[in-house]
Amino acid sequence: MGVRIKSTGISRDTDTFSIVELSGRAARRAMESAGIEPGQVGVMINAGIFRDSNTVEPAVSALIQKAAGIGLDYVKEDPRSFSFDLMNAGTGVLNAVQVAQAVLATGSAEHVLVVSGDTHPSLTRSAADDEFPYATAGAALLLEQTGEPEGFGRVHTRAAAGAPGLESYVNTETMGDRGRGIMTVEREPGYLDRLLATAAEAARAALSDSAVDKTTTALIAATPSADFPTRLAAELGIAADAVFTPDLTDGDPHTAALTLAYHAAAQADSLAGYRDVLFVAAGAGPSAAAVVYRLPALAGAAA
């Protein structure tokens, strides 16, 4: 028994910069693609970090759940559903997969929906810049239990010793009355090299645990820089043409990067020659998480 991706949904619509709205749209598109009703989603997990107007309460997951139309009726016959935020820098999506594996194994939910994405708190822009290096996008993974020999393996996590390398905060000394619309992001020199080493360590653990053939393994990794996935592939001995990335025109989509990249590759049928996908998430800490995903036979190479 494993957990597989039933469908994906994304939103990079330009009529709004609200991550609540964009994530809600991505969630609805994932459900529509899978042909399921909102009542069939038992749990929704939001792995996004940077949110509309620096919202602290209520949980942003509850706002996205409402935007997605999940669990809006409160009558006795309605199926139960709930949502929560899981914030762990750039690794949150794969941490959410870990939670989904545990939830689905109990049979207490038919589907788990993992949403992710970030926006500048001012809600005035979608492209990354030197001040705020993240692009706005919403993404959703719809997960389900399967009895087939496919899906996610064990998620491996690693954290480096020392300073976090990347810090994001609202400067209370200088914010004045602008605190809901500003964010300070500081990256230490050498951060990307430390992050690459941590990501490679997590990835090697995942590869070793799954004993996959690297020649039929695609790599989808975090994009803290445009060349980070290819640098990671070189460290792991995976071919550069087996690396799949999201559209980076506006910069790094941060927590949405893995889902955006998988969605694009699946839509283009680019995974047809592969048997497995190695997902590697990485971010502040430096921290990383990695997992091997065995593709369904129809999506990847013949079993």
C-alpha positions in Angstrom: 0.0 0.0 0.0 1.3 3.5 -0.9 0.2 7.0 -1.4 0.1 8.4 -5.0 -0.7 11.6 -6.7 -4.2 11.4 -8.1 -4.1 14.9 -9.7 -2.5 18.3 -9.5 -3.7 21.9 -9.9 -1.9 25.2 -10.2 -2.8 28.8 -10.4 -0.5 31.6 -11.7 -3.4 33.8 -12.6 -2.6 37.5 -12.9 -5.8 39.0 -11.7 -4.9 38.6 -8.0 -1.8 38.4 -5.9 -3.7 36.7 -3.0 -2.2 33.4 -2.1 -5.4 32.4 -0.5 -7.3 32.9 -3.7 -4.5 31.3 -5.9 -4.2 28.3 -3.6 -7.9 27.9 -3.5 -8.1 27.9 -7.3 -5.3 25.4 -7.5 -7.1 23.2 -5.1 -10.4 23.4 -7.1 -8.5 22.6 -10.3 -6.9 19.6 -8.7 -10.3 18.3 -7.6 -11.9 19.0 -11.0 -9.1 17.2 -12.8 -9.6 14.2 -10.6 -13.4 14.3 -10.9 -14.0 14.3 -7.2 -16.2 16.5 -5.0 -15.0 18.7 -2.2 -16.7 16.4 0.3 -14.2 13.6 -0.7 -11.3 15.6 0.7 -10.9 14.6 4.4 -7.8 16.7 5.1 -6.2 19.8 3.5 -2.7 20.8 4.5 -1.2 24.2 3.6 2.6 24.3 3.3 2.9 27.9 2.2 5.0 30.4 4.2 4.5 33.9 3.0 0.8 35.0 3.1 -1.6 37.8 2.4 -1.0 40.8 4.6 1.3 38.7 6.9 -1.9 37.0 8.3 -1.2 35.3 11.6 -4.8 34.3 12.6 -6.9 32.6 11.6 -4.9 29.7 10.1 -4.4 30.5 6.4 -5.4 26.9 5.7 -8.9 27.7 6.9 -9.1 30.6 4.4 -7.8 28.4 1.6 -10.2 25.7 2.5 -13.1 28.1 2.2 -11.8 29.4 -1.1 -11.6 25.8 -2.4 -15.2 25.1 -1.3 -14.2 22.3 1.1 -16.4 21.5 4.1 -18.6 24.6 3.9 -21.8 23.0 5.0 -22.4 22.0 8.6 -25.2 19.4 8.6 -25.2 16.0 10.2 -24.9 14.1 6.9 -21.9 16.0 5.6 -18.5 14.2 5.5 -16.0 15.7 8.0 -13.0 17.6 6.8 -10.4 19.8 8.4 -7.3 21.8 7.5 -4.1 23.1 9.1 -0.9 25.0 8.2 2.4 23.1 8.2 5.1 25.7 8.0 8.6 24.3 7.6 10.5 26.6 5.3 11.1 25.1 1.8 10.5 21.5 2.9 6.9 21.8 4.0 5.4 20.1 1.0 7.3 16.9 1.6 6.6 17.1 5.3 2.9 17.3 4.3 3.3 14.2 2.2 4.6 12.4 5.4 1.5 13.5 7.3 -0.7 12.4 4.4 0.9 9.0 4.4 0.0 8.6 8.0 -3.5 9.9 7.6 -4.4 7.8 4.6 -2.9 4.7 6.1 -5.6 4.8 8.9 -8.4 4.9 6.3 -9.8 8.0 8.0 -9.7 10.1 4.9 -10.3 9.3 1.2 -8.1 12.0 -0.1 -5.6 14.5 1.3 -5.0 17.8 -0.5 -1.6 19.5 -0.1 -1.6 23.2 -1.1 1.4 25.4 -1.3 2.5 28.8 -2.5 3.8 32.2 -1.4 3.1 35.8 -2.1 4.6 39.2 -1.1 2.5 40.4 1.9 1.8 43.7 0.2 -0.3 41.9 -2.5 1.2 44.3 -5.0 3.4 42.1 -7.1 4.1 38.5 -8.3 7.7 38.6 -9.5 10.7 38.0 -7.2 13.3 40.7 -6.7 16.4 41.3 -4.6 14.3 42.3 -1.6 11.8 39.4 -1.8 13.2 36.5 -3.8 10.0 34.6 -4.2 7.4 34.5 -7.1 3.7 34.2 -6.4 2.0 31.0 -7.4 -0.5 28.5 -6.0 -0.2 24.7 -6.3 -2.1 21.7 -5.1 -1.3 17.9 -4.9 -4.3 15.6 -4.5 -3.2 12.4 -2.8 -4.9 9.0 -2.3 -4.1 5.6 -1.0 -3.3 2.9 -3.6 -2.8 -0.9 -3.4 -0.6 -0.8 -6.5 3.3 -0.8 -6.3 3.5 2.9 -6.9 3.6 6.2 -5.1 5.8 7.8 -2.4 8.4 6.0 -0.5 9.8 7.1 2.8 10.6 10.8 3.2 14.1 11.4 4.4 15.0 14.7 6.1 18.3 16.4 6.9 19.3 19.6 8.7 22.7 21.3 8.7 24.4 22.5 11.9 25.0 26.2 12.5 23.2 29.3 11.4 20.0 28.9 9.4 21.6 30.6 6.4 18.3 32.3 5.4 16.0 34.3 7.6 12.7 36.1 6.9 11.0 38.5 9.4 9.1 41.7 9.8 11.4 44.3 11.3 9.3 45.7 14.2 11.8 48.5 14.8 11.3 50.1 11.4 7.9 48.9 10.2 5.9 51.7 11.5 2.3 51.3 10.3 3.4 49.1 7.3 3.9 45.8 9.1 1.1 44.0 7.2 2.8 44.7 3.9 6.5 44.3 4.4 9.0 41.4 4.8 12.7 41.3 5.3 14.6 38.4 3.7 18.3 37.9 4.5 20.5 35.3 2.9 24.0 34.6 4.3 27.0 34.3 2.0 27.6 30.6 1.1 24.0 29.7 1.9 23.4 28.0 -1.4 26.5 25.8 -1.1 25.4 24.7 2.4 21.9 24.1 1.1 23.2 22.0 -1.8 25.2 19.8 0.5 22.2 19.3 2.8 19.9 18.5 -0.1 22.4 16.0 -1.6 22.6 14.2 1.7 18.8 13.9 2.0 18.6 12.8 -1.7 21.3 10.1 -1.3 19.4 8.7 1.6 16.2 8.5 -0.4 17.9 6.9 -3.4 19.7 4.4 -1.2 16.5 3.5 0.6 14.6 2.9 -2.7 17.4 1.3 -4.7 16.3 2.9 -7.9 18.0 3.0 -11.3 19.3 6.5 -11.8 19.0 6.2 -15.6 15.2 6.0 -15.3 14.9 8.5 -12.5 13.8 12.1 -13.0 14.7 14.9 -10.6 12.4 17.6 -9.4 14.0 19.8 -6.8 13.7 23.2 -5.0 14.7 26.3 -7.0 16.4 28.7 -4.6 18.5 29.5 -7.7 17.8 28.7 -11.3 20.8 26.3 -11.5 20.2 24.6 -8.1 18.4 21.5 -9.6 21.1 20.9 -12.2 23.9 21.4 -9.6 22.1 18.8 -7.4 21.7 16.4 -10.3 25.5 16.6 -11.0 26.2 15.8 -7.3 23.9 12.8 -7.5 25.0 11.4 -10.9 21.6 12.1 -12.5 21.6 13.3 -16.1 20.9 17.0 -16.6 18.2 16.2 -19.1 16.3 14.3 -16.4 15.8 17.5 -14.4 12.4 19.1 -14.5 11.8 22.6 -13.2 8.8 25.0 -13.0 8.6 28.2 -15.0 11.1 30.5 -13.4 10.3 33.6 -15.4 9.1 35.4 -12.3 11.7 33.8 -10.0 11.6 31.1 -7.4 8.1 29.9 -6.5 9.4 28.6 -3.2 7.0 26.1 -1.6 5.1 25.7 -4.8 8.2 24.7 -6.9 7.9 20.9 -6.7 4.2 20.7 -7.5 4.5 23.3 -10.3 7.4 21.3 -11.9 5.6 17.9 -11.6 2.4 19.4 -13.0 4.2 20.9 -16.0 6.1 17.6 -16.7 3.0 15.5 -16.4 1.0 17.8 -18.6 3.7 17.7 -21.3 4.0 13.9 -20.9 7.7 14.4 -20.2 7.9 11.6 -17.6 7.0 8.9 -20.0 10.5 7.6 -20.2 11.0 7.4 -16.4 10.1 4.9 -13.7 10.7 7.1 -10.7 10.8 10.8 -9.7 13.2 12.0 -7.0 11.6 14.9 -5.2 14.0 17.1 -3.2 12.8 20.1 -1.2 15.2 22.4 0.5 15.2 25.8 2.3 16.1 27.7 5.4 17.9 25.8 8.1 19.6 24.8 5.9 17.2 21.9 5.8 16.1 19.4 3.1 13.7 16.5 2.5 13.8 14.0 -0.2 11.6 11.1 -1.4 11.4 8.7 -4.3 8.1 8.6 -6.1 7.3 5.4 -8.1 5.3 6.5 -11.1 2.2 4.6 -12.2 3.0 2.5 -15.2 0.8 4.6 -17.4 2.7 7.8 -16.4 6.3 6.4 -16.6 8.3 3.6 -18.1 6.8 0.2 -18.3 7.1 -1.8 -15.0 
